[in-house]
Amino acid sequence: MDDSGRLWPTDRSRVGWWLFVAALAAAAAYVAYEFVGLLVVGIFGYYATRPICDRVGELVDSDALAAAVTVLVVLVPIVAFSLYAGLQLALAVQGFVGDAVDPLAFAAQYFGLGEVPADERAALQRVIQDPDAFVSNPRETARTVLTTGATIASMVVSTLLFLALAVTLSYFLLRNDEPFADALLRLFGGRDTTAYAYATAVDADLESVFFGNFLFVVVMSVVATGAYWATNLILGPTLHVPMVPVLGFLTGVASLIPLVVGKVIYVPVLGYLAIAAFRADGTAIALVGGVAVVYFLVLDFLPQTFLQPYISGRELDGMMLMFAYLLGPVMFGWYGFFLLPILFVAVLEAVRIVLPELIHGERLTTTATMGGSVGADPQDEGPVPTDQPGESGTGPGAQSGESGTGPGDQPGANGSGSGGTDRSPEDE
């Protein structure tokens, strides 16, 4: 091909493009910062359900349909039940502590839903606690609805919109993960690059952590719900565990924390049952002791010994993840529960794959030279792109001597470029 009339880019134009790309990156970083909660929840939903979506995709043979089925059957019910559990827990706390804790103010401050004025919160609480009092006074009811309805409706709509966008982001990632893998493969220059090895290791670790945690929470929630339901069935109406589905779900979530597991939930339940037994006739305290033994075995010993090491983050140390889960909400707020594990994985893989060579001034490789037993092996992980390098010769990672023309091609045997194509330095 004759390139005699071609205008080669100047160094000045390349600098201009780099400045433009840097400005776009800064704008994207600002948008990500403003919507960091939405992004991390969507990423969590993607990694937590990706293995399920892959299994569904083997049956329906459509990425879009597999992603839709996964989101509608798995993710949406989990989100809906989480909202229900949170509402029931807030009402239970309000009924137990009275005015000492205001769940509405706590939600507004901790979840960023907007502050509700104190007088409007008090009016709303009166409506919730004693709705019959307003039936005889419709004017007062109308005034209360008008003054508080807009604020509360705005909070509810904001929450639902946030969750809908997060679920939509998860669906978008599930549907398009293979094109994204192809794009990253082309951007990084092929499989035999440090950037691609790092990206695949982070990807595999995040799936191991989030899917493992998601599966563990589901399993332990079912086990805990069954244990509480069996308690009510055996002990009868005298010793009754309240809010069985909610407490079961909370026990499953608490079981993510090593050593703590379900103690933070089932120990107060046992205390509640013991108080009820003493108030009855005292003879049922032995039954409560038996229930305590069963709870310890089923909700404590079983998850720590068998389930958690096998299911939850099998490739990462559980104690390190415990600090990530505990410190994340303290440092960043509610979304820190998802953000800090992501940062932890990103830092861990950088230390394993990149940092030793950078410190010693050695050539960067695609292998993990530190912590071989911790984290994923970048040589064995990573999504398979749709264009397989070396098969058709046009894949993004085509190697030296092949006829590929992708950005990951290496110089061929003739020294002029991949496949002997006459290419300019700007095309390399």
Secondary structure, DSSP 8 states (H G I E B T S, - for coil): ---TT-----HHHHHHHHHHHHHHHHHHHHHHHHTHHHHHHHHHHHHHHHHHHHHHHHHH--HHHHHHHHIIIIIHHHHHHHHHHHHHHHHHHHHHHGGG--HHHHHHHHTT-----HHHHHHHHHHHH-GGGGTT-HHHHHHHHHHHHHHHHHHHHHHHHHHHHHHHHHHHHHHHHHHHHHHHHHHHTSSSSHHHHHHHHHHHHHHHHHHHHHHHHHHHHHHHHHHHHHHHHHH-SSS--SSHHHHHHHHHHHTTSTTTTTHHHHHHHHHHHHHHHHHHTSTTHHHHHHHHHHHHIIIIIHIIIIIHHHHTTTTS-HHHHHHHHHHHHHHH-TTHHHHHHHHHHHHHHHHHHTHHHHHHT----SS--S-TTSS--TTT-S---SS-TTTSS-STT--TTS---STT----TTSSSGGG----GGG-
